[in-house]
Amino acid sequence: MTRAEGDAAAPETTVSLDYFTGLYLAKDDPWDVATKWHNQRKYAVTLASLPREHYRSCYEPGASIGLFTRMLAPRCSRILATDSVAEAVQQARENTADLPNVTVEQAMVPADMPAETFDLVVIGDLLYYLSAADLDQFLTAVTDRLEPDGDLVSLHFRDRENGGNYDGHNVHEILAARPGLTRVVHHEDEWFLLDVLRKTP
């Protein structure tokens, strides 16, 4: 999926809720996270890259239907998973109903941010849908809620078919340049980029 036409620029406006709602109304799992091997492999690599065995509290915005949330659950005492689309939230709640440490809420970023702090934040395939202003606001809000010495995990798709378009490379460069974060894990392959950044105490 192309994030921007012809160049590596953030969208002028954040991609609308109506757009994402339409995807879920057309198909329960728009990105085939439950069936495509490259998605399953991406999640496995991400789990293996978490530097700590266990985290106290995780925030996962853009959690979609909650499949990766299930995989994260054994590594976290508590997970707050959010998505902007009501249909995705309903599926995520069903997919995690047997997990008492998981809470799923409907929330739009950057407008609806949690009040609490976390020692793990996981952001997957979300940042390139935000305008430059919303991306800056969201990353500021996220880092404010990340506890000192906490880990921020970012994993995003590489647009291999449309070279030069706005994709994981661009948003990961922006994220890595933010002050107060130190990259402790970096993975790059033909499908995706993964970074783990730690907040400087």
Summary of the structure (lengths in Angstrom):
residues: 201
radius of gyration: 15.6
end to end distance: 37.3
largest distance: 45.0
contacts: 640
relative contact order: 0.18
helix: 34%
strand: 27%
